[in-house]
Amino acid sequence: MHLINSDKKKYINIASFIVLLLPISLIFSRFIADLSIVILSILFFFIRGEKKLFDNKIVIIAFIFIFYCTISSVLSSNIIFSLKSSFLHLRFIFFLLTISILFLYCKKNFLKNLFFIFLTCYLCLFFDATIQFFFKQNIFGYTISPTTRVSSFFFDELILGSYLSRLFPLLVFLYFFLKLKINRYLIIYFLIHLYFVTFVTGERLSFIILNIYYLLFIFFIIK
């Protein structure tokens, strides 16, 4: 770990704790998840130290894009509504910058804990979604209409497939980055169950995205 002062270390620990809870909050509370992103974006200004904001070209491009969208929103007929979907996206830039700093300063245990929290969330969703698919209700007794689609712990929000497919690359990245050793049969089971659950959610776009990821990973593994 890089040398850091006590105040900065305190803020980094707070940010690390929030990030570790983020996979869970994304499932059970969109408000808490969004609040966590806002807090993490604010914490960036306390932990960035001497890091210059515009050193990265990608950050510059992102700021220019959001600035362009903000100008377009101001010129639109519904200014307030448009600004919510443009200017407020600034929080995601600072959120990602905070994550990048955590990758730099935090110990390997932080990333390992993040991986296993994600993995636990996935397995719990697999288990609950499978029960809901076959018995038409999840472990909390929640049913949805139509009953041919499953949502698991997301209840009325049919975004289970979106959660599984879009966060899957992050899970894979952490697995390879940490050089973890997991039984190949468990990995095969995980991939098959993920494919099945994403399919039965009925979210076509999420299923297509997952298929693209699978094809890309197969290509790179063979290569």
N, C-alpha and C positions, 0 to 999 in steps of 0.2 A: 504493500500500500504506500502511496506517495505520502510525504510528510505534510500534515495539515494541522492548523491550529485547533484549539478546543472548540471555539464557537462554530467554525466551519464543519468540524466533525459532528457536532450536535445536529446541525441542519441536514447533513448527509445521512445521519442515522434516521432522522424523521422521514426524509425522502425515501430511504430504503424500505422503511416499515410500510409506508403508504403504497409503494410499488408492489410489495409482497401481497398486500390485501386487494390490489386492483383486479386480479383475475376473478376473485370471489365477488367483489362489489359489482363487476360487470354483469354478473348473473342475477343477483338479487335486488340491486337498486341502481337504476340508471342515474338517479340524482346524486347518489354517493360517488358513483364512478366519475361523473362529470365534475363534481366538487373536488375529488382527488386530483383530477387533471389540472384544475385551476390552482390548487394549492401547490402542486409540483411545479407548475409554470412560474409561480411567485418565488418558490424556493430557489429557482435558478439564479436569481439576482443575489442570493445570500451565499451560494456555494461556487459561483463561477470564478471567483478570485481574480487573477490577472487575465483570464481568458477573454479575448476580444470577440465581440458579438458577430462581427462581419468578416471573420477570418475564413469562413467556409463559403465557397461559391454556391453550394446548394441552399444554404441559409439565405444568401442574398437573393437568389432566384425566387425562393419561397416568399420573402418579404415583398419583392416586386409584384409577384402574382397577386398576393393578398391586397396590396395597395391598388392594383388595377381593378380588382373586384370591388373594393370599397368605393372607388371613384364611380364605377358603374352603378353601385347601389344608391349612391347619393343622387345620381341622375335619374333613377327609376321613379315610377309613380308611387310605390309604397316603400318609402325610405327606411322606416324602422324595421319592417319585416326583412328587407333585403340586407340591411346591415347585420342582422343577427346571423345570416348565413354567409357572411363574408369577413367583416372586421373581427368578429369574435373567434375566427379560426386562428388568430394570432396565438391563442393559448396552446395550440397543438405544437407550434414551433418551439416555444419555450419548454413545453413538456418533453419533447424529444431531445432538446439540448440538455435538460436535466438528466434524462436517462443516459445520455452519452457520457456525462460526467460521472454518474454512478458506476458505469462500466469501467471508468478509468481509476476511480478511487477505492471502490468496494472490494472486499476480499472475494475469493472464489466461492466461498460458502454462500454468499448472497445470491449469486447466479444459480448455484445448485439448489438452494431453497426455492428460488423462483421457478425453476424447472419442475421440481416435485410438487409445488403448489398447482402449477398448470396441469401437470399430469393427473393429480388427484381430482381436480375439477373435471377434466375430460372423462376419467373413469366413472365418477359419480353421475355425470350426465349420460354416459353410455348406459349405465345400469338403470337409471330412472327412465330414460327415453325408451329403452327396450321393453320395460314393464308397461309403460304407457301405450306402446304400439300393440302389444299382444292382449293386454287386459283393459284397454281403452281408458285407463286412468293411471296417474303416477302414484308414487308412494304416499303423497299427501291426499290422495283421493280426488285430485283435480282432473276433470275431463274437459275436452275442447270440442268445438264444432267447426269444421267436420272432424269426426273421430279418426279419419284416415291420416291426419297429420299430427305430429307430436311436437310439443314445445318444452317438455320437462319442467325445470325450475323457472323457465321464463314465463310460464302460465299464459296469459292472453297475448303476449308478444311472440309472434311466430318468427323468432330470430335465432333459434337454436343452431340451424345449419350455418348461418352467417358467423356466429361465434366460433363454431368448430373449424370451419374452412379458412377463415381469415387469420385466426391465431395459430393455425397449424404450422406455418413456416417459422414462426418464432420458436415454437416448441422444438422443431427440427434443428434450428440454428443453435439453440442452447445445448441440445444433445451432442452435436458434433463439436461445438466450441469447447465444451467441458470434457470431451473425450470419455463419455460415460460408457460403461460396459453393462449392457442389458441383454439378457437372453434373446436370441434371434426369434425364437418361437413366440415370445411375449410381444416382440415388435410386430411380427406378422399378425398376431391376434389383434393388436391395437389398430393396425392399418385396416384390417378387414372390418372390425367393429365400427371404426370411424366412417368407413365408406358406407356401411349399412345404415347407420344412424343418420348421416347426412342425406342419404337417399330418401328415407322414410319421413324426413321433415317436410318434404314436398317443395323445398325452396330450390327452384331450378338453377338460378344463378350461382348459389352456393355450391351445388352439386357439380356444375360445370367448372367452377374455380378449383374445386378439389381434384377433379379429373386432370386439369391442367398441371396442378402441382405434382400429382402422381407421375404424369408423363415426364415432366422436367426432372424429377428426382431419379426416375429410372434411367433417363438419358445420361445424367451426370454420374450415376453409379457405374453404368456400363463404360462410360468414357474414361 
